[in-house]
């Protein structure tokens, strides 16, 4: 291919979001979180196979839901070790319930 080595599919990189989210922060007093979808997803750089990745998260919005739930929108930026720009940037929508 045009990248000089095998690369991971962009959606494989995106599929790491739940695992990264689980270790990024803790949300207390919730019994269930539901993936409600994505607003934006951009694959900015190919990820060569066996790359080391990390993710950064930023809370973009919080909105109360009926029944004491909340909807949060979180921006995830996935970085490849040694790369000059992110591999993936995505906005995730999660609904949390007590």
N, C-alpha and C positions, 0 to 999 in steps of 0.2 A: 504494500500500500504506500501511499504518499508520506507516511510518517516515519519510515525507516525502521520500524519495529512493530510487533503486535501491540495493539492498544485495547483497553477495556472499553466496552460499549458505554456510551453516556448514561443510559438508563441503569447500568450496573452501578456506576458512581452514584447516581441519584438514589438507588435502592439502599445505600448505606445510611441514608438520613435517619431512619428510626434508631439504628444502633448508635450513631453519633449523638442524637438527641437524648437518648437514655443516659448517657454519661456526662452530658453538658450541664444540666441543671435539674433540680428537684422541684416538683410542684406538689405541695402538701394539700391535705384535705380533699383529695380526689380519689374516686374509686375506679374511674374509667376515663380513658382518653380515646377519642375517635378521630381518625384521619379524615378530614373533610375535603381535602383536595389541595390543589396548588394554584397559585395566581400566576406566577412567572417562573420559567425555568430557562436557563441559558447554559450551554456547554461551551465555555470559552477557550478551552485548551484540551487536546487529547491527553489521555492518561496512559502512559506505557504500562504494560503488564509488569507486575511486581513493584510498582511505585508505592512509596509511603505517603499516606494521606492524613490530613487532619481537617477538622471543621470548626468554624467559628459561627456563633449564633447571635442574632440581635432580635429582641422583641420589638416588632413594628407596631402592633396594636393589641388591645385587650378590650373585649366587649362582653357585657353581662348577657346571659341567656336566661330564659324562663326556667324556673326550678333550681335556682342557685348555680347554674352552670356558667361557663364562660367560653368564649371563642377567642383564640389567640392566633395572630399571624406572626410567624417567625421567619426571619431571613437566615438561610444557611449558606455559608461560603466554604467550599471545599478547596483546600490548597494541596498541591503536590510538593513534597520536599524538594527544595532547590529550584523551583519554577518561579518565573518572573510575574506570572499572573494566575488568578484562580482557574481551576479546572471546571468548576460548576458553581453557579449562584442560583438559588431557588427560594421562593416564598411558599411556605407551608401553612395551611390552615388546619388547626386542631380544635376540636370541641372537647372541653373537660367537664365532667359531671361529678358531684359529690357522692 
